[in-house]
Amino acid sequence: MARVETDPISTQLEEERDGADGAEPIKPASILLSELVAHLRDNRTELREEWARRITEAQLLTAMNKEEIFAEATSVYDNYVEALKTGTFEALQAYARNLSERIIPRGVETHEVVWIVLLLRDVLARSLFAKYQADFTKLNRILDAYEPAANRIANTVAVGFVQERERIIREQQEAIRELSTPVLQVRERLLILPIIGVIDPHRARQLTEQLLRGIRMNRAKVVVIDITGVAAMDATVANHLVQTVEASRLLGATVIVTGLSPEIAQTIVNIGVDLGKMNTVGDLQGGIEQAERLLGYKVVPFAEAS
Amino acid sequence: MEVPILKQGAFLIATIQAALTDADLLHLRTALLQQVVRCRSRGVIVDVTSLDVMDSFASRTLREIAQMIHLRGAETVIVGIQPEVAFAMVQLGLKLEDVATALDLEEGLAHLKQKFESPA
């Protein structure tokens, strides 16, 4: 990686050398880079403080307190300098991932992370300007060495953060999917299936399969599907629901659908899905009572029974 | 392959044991319609537990069997449809409307018994 970064620069220097008058011996990029690293090391305390100050000033990382920001800034700074020095990004990548893992749960946003990394880039560039302001050619060359590496570092950190976020989102989606379709037995031969959230074709399929397995395993006669938690329904979803009901019936189970909201009732009638063959009851309680009637249960208060 | 039809009290039980050709299905239909009157049966159970594929012809024939047997004065219950088969059927739009279904043979028998015991 170091070679990939330095090669274009040395070629550039080569070209410059051809045109130069030879006033000053031109140093190769690696030496410039180590000079740069030495500068950053020497000024570690001030630059780090300057950076932390700029972060607080820009009102970033409001989720963390000053000490935490400073501590993180220190380790990011050291990793940054290390990456500049070695030209390898694996350690930084691993660190970025680790950092993201820690700060994402605290509500740190992508724009904050990108901004912070760019702030560091800016702080360091300014210190270089200050140091080499007398010698413009040298500043130019130092920046030539600094820019690609700095850009790459900024890129690595930002991409690492986004990747970590996406990984978390994927994991959560998976978890939600598994949690989202519980088939519960309420009584002997009576199952309930509460549906919460959005039903997409994938989930509808999983839901039906799980329900059919549940019916077979528990030898259910009646199933109450409660859709109180379903916010919206379109023709596709309604048809999925009808399919679930039909499939359950083929296994000999009666399905009662409960909790259709007024909006969903209107939508279903408007789009003309035939729900005529479906048993519907207002709420979950009513559905369970109806199911108990179908199964021949009668729930009476204890006093009345004795 | 011939489907055995067993008499069990007032009911007939036809257990399909392997995938059937269309001709076998039609043969089953004829045999059931003859036997249901000969045995004075009040109910017929068709057990499809071992079927792992149900095409449109099979499901239409099962539906016709149910309707014809109804005309001959008895009730039909289809039992033992596998969950995967049920799922595939509804996706293909094969719904076996107006045909009674039950989880397995035991449930089917219970269904018929309940139907004939209650005066309604």
Interface residues (C-beta under 8 A of the other chain):
Chain A: R205 T208 E209 L212 R213 I215 R216 R219 K221 Q243 T244 E246 A247 S248 R249 L250 L251 G252 A253 K277
Chain B: I78 V79 I81 P83 E84 V85 A86 F87 M89 V90 Q91 K95 L96 E97 T101 A102 L103 E107 G108 H111
